[in-house]
Amino acid sequence: MSSNRTTFATKLGVIAAAVGSAVGLGNIWRFPYEAGQSGGGAFLLIYLICVAVLGIPLIISEFLIGRTSHSNVGGAFKKLAPGSHWGIMGYMSVLACFLILSFYTVIAGWTIEYVYQAVMNGFSGKSTVELTQAFTDFSTDTYSPLFWLTLFLLANYLIIAGGVKNGIEKASNIMMPFLFVILIVFCVRSLFLPGASEGMSFLFKPDFSKVNSSVLLSAVGQAFFSLSLGMGCLITYGSYFSKETKLGKTAVTVAVLDTLVAIMAGIMIFPAVFTYGIEPSQGPSLVFITLPNVFQQMPGAYIWSILFFVLLATAALTSTVSMFEVITAFVHEEYKISRKKATALSILVCFVFGVVCSLSIGPWKEYTLFGMNIFDLFDYVSANILLPLGGLLVSLFVGYRLDKKITYMQLTNDESYKVWYYKPLLFIVRYFAPIAIVLIFLSGIGFFGK
Ligand code: TRP
């Protein structure tokens, strides 16, 4: 059965797709701010350590579960641990994907509206107050965000319905190099601005006085989200790897490129922000208010604005595709529904979730649960509960349930080359990762206080 299952066609395609999943809104708007606020170079150092000792081993673990089973996330656990409860991982991952997708696609829709605004020169001559008002009016509106959401989901449909090789791999091969080129152009531009040194020191200057346990934990959380860990994305992509793909090398490449993009995003943003004397802020307001404002004051505002929002939309698209693929593969293989139908179904369900999320910021904002609107609630539950739980279970699975021989054969491609990291990897998935993740989880639910 595994022999006729599709695989990615080329090595480059594997990297493009996996990096495409990892590089997303998390890199461009979350990382730079976290780094700047939480001690600059000190945060960066901690982040790098987290990626190395926790991120990379977990990426390898997900890849090897996928490639051993040649299955979607549900089928993978059922095959590798028949007759156990591990199959629940499938449902949990699909649920987490839906929750993340439902708010992620809404924001992705906003980025397309902003591409449109940029093309129409809609930011020109607007003051900060006007830009803020325009953003609030748009994001709380009933229909226009839904229009862009629909368009964005359609793009996802076209890519995923095309299949793994002709859809996901081809699209990633085109979009990822394009994304890197835009980022490099932005970085170079940024480094020549008068505020470059101030921006760079906000991002890089280590300030160890800001480091405390909550910074440590937020670095771990950021690494998780950014590397697409904990909800079956990398298991699903790993199931399309061929026998020749080297898991360790691929995991390191993905982690390095993802981190590079996060750092480049910081280099692109902060020098510009400081040059024009604007307070750096986080999340939606950084991207949708501060940056259009910054671009207005730069020569060539028109082009920079378009490039930036195209960059964001592209980064978001390759990430959502990877999440949709988790659901599509699951529905297609577990329920024997054709791939096209499975794609349409997952996109339709996500559309319903997306509409709810979108309206929850606007007309439905009075409806709250635990003091959060639905949008924030989905964000909170997925990032703080489901992802850490998924990562914990993956590490326990590889550490204690999976036959060690399988792990060894997967790492060495059936002993065709030697690796030094087999034992360290086992140590990490058995002891280090579970303990670290439990700590993130406890801090995420406020166990240690705020
Ligand atoms: N890593 C992506 C980002 O940084 C988002 C993402 C894609 C993700 N797939 C995921 C996050 C799986 C968690 C789990 O934007």
Boltz pocket constraint, residues with backbone or C-beta under 6 A from the ligand:
constraints:
  - pocket:
      binder: B
      contacts: [[A, 21], [A, 22], [A, 23], [A, 24], [A, 25], [A, 26], [A, 27], [A, 100], [A, 224], [A, 225], [A, 226], [A, 227], [A, 228], [A, 229], [A, 230], [A, 231], [A, 233], [A, 319], [A, 320], [A, 322], [A, 323], [A, 387]]
      max_distance: 6.0
